Amino acid sequence: MNDMPATPVDITDEHGLVEEPGLASAAAERIDHHPIAALIGGVALGALLGAVFPVTQKERQKLGPLGRKVTDKAREAAHVATERGKAKLDELGFNRDNAKAQADRLVAGIKDVAAQARKTVSKDESDTPN
């Protein structure tokens, strides 16, 4: 009925480490179900390891120009995204001038409502017999 033995079997790899049966497939299944979380975890782990271990001279020589290129491209991409975002907001009418005009109209409307309320209150007070 059940192919699994009643007691767990130790599986030792070539390094003498004990593996739990099904652990790799369970991890792969979790990664399949939560790929974004796995990506974020991998990036965080990579950043942690990168911060813990010192950079070697060879890594600096080989990866230094690549790091500068990546940084420059990231800055350029951020600048382009910012400019495109501003252009899209302008296209939709969300800009500083329109916001100021809308705020001015709002303030004028509030003043009108306050003036009308004041007139109504003063009229009601004059209509009330003493």
C-alpha positions, 0 to 999 in steps of 0.5 A, a space after each residue: 500500500 505505502 511504498 515509503 518505509 516506516 522510518 526515514 532513510 538517510 541519504 548521504 551525498 558524496 560530501 557526507 551531507 544528509 539529504 531529506 528525500 523530496 526536499 529538492 522537488 518540494 523546493 522546486 514546486 514552491 519556486 514554481 508557485 511563487 516565482 516572484 518571491 523566489 526571485 526577490 529572495 535570490 536577489 536578497 541572498 546575492 546582495 547579502 553574499 556580495 556584502 559579506 565577501 570582499 571583492 577580489 582584485 580580479 573581480 574588480 578588473 573584470 567586472 569594474 567596466 561592466 558595473 559602470 556600464 550597468 550603473 550608467 544604463 540604469 541612470 539613463 533608464 531612470 531618466 527616460 522613465 521620468 521624462 516619459 512619465 512627466 510627458 504622460 501626465 502632461 498629456 493627461 492634463 496633470 501638470 503644475 499649471 492645471 493643478 494650480 488652476 484647479 486649486 484656485 477654482 476650488 478656493 474660489 468655490 469655497 469662498 462662494 459657499 462661505 459667502 452664501 452661508 454667511 448671507 443665509 445665516 444673516 438673513 435667518 437671523 434678521 427674519 427671526 423675531 426677537 
